[in-house]
Amino acid sequence: RGHLVKVVHVTPHMSSGLASVLLNTVKQQSKSKSGVQHESLCLDHLSDDQNVRNRFEKYSSKIIEKPSPAMLEQILSGADVVQLEWWNHPVIYDFLINFDLPRCRLVVVSHVSGLYRPQLLQEQVVRYADVFVATTKASKKQQIFKDNPALLRKVTFVNYPIDLDRFTYETVRNTREFNVGYVGTVN
């Protein structure tokens, strides 16, 4: 029918929040006929957390751990979009500095607000991206955008959808007790 669009996600590893986002992405891809294929390259290892490893077991064919430089070159050269999952991490900086990224459409997704040290957004990273995605509008307050408002033209703001399949539903019974639920993070 049409060309299958290949998106390759590059990340040092799958932390809990990022793991949830990427897992939701591959789950939705497997359910839809969107013509978009997602693959993840973990520059280091997938995760030290066995629960994260277990959650990705069904989708292990979509994840490559510790690819060699030659494998990185081959996979990224074949991508329609390279999506760098960004936060202040030494493996990400090593990748950006020491790997010659082939010609590609580069989307950099910031998984931090960038407002506080050590997780400050870097102007060079925003400029390097074809599109820079921030997951919160609070990032607009970052000093680099105050100093250079034109940089905001490269920035898109998104909210990641939640994976409703992770929640179970229970019928509420008439009782004198009550339940309190919370969805989110506390840190």
Secondary structure, 3 states (H helix, E strand, C coil): CCCCEEEEEEECCCCHHHHHHHHHHHHHHHHCCCCEEEEEEECCCCCCCHHHHHHHHHHHHHEEECCCHHHHHHHHHCCCEEEEEECCCHHHHHHHHHCCCCCCEEEEEECCCCCCCCCCCCHHHHHHCCEEEECCHHHHHCHHHHHCHHHHHHEEECCCCCCHHHCCCCCCCCCCCCCCCCCCCCC
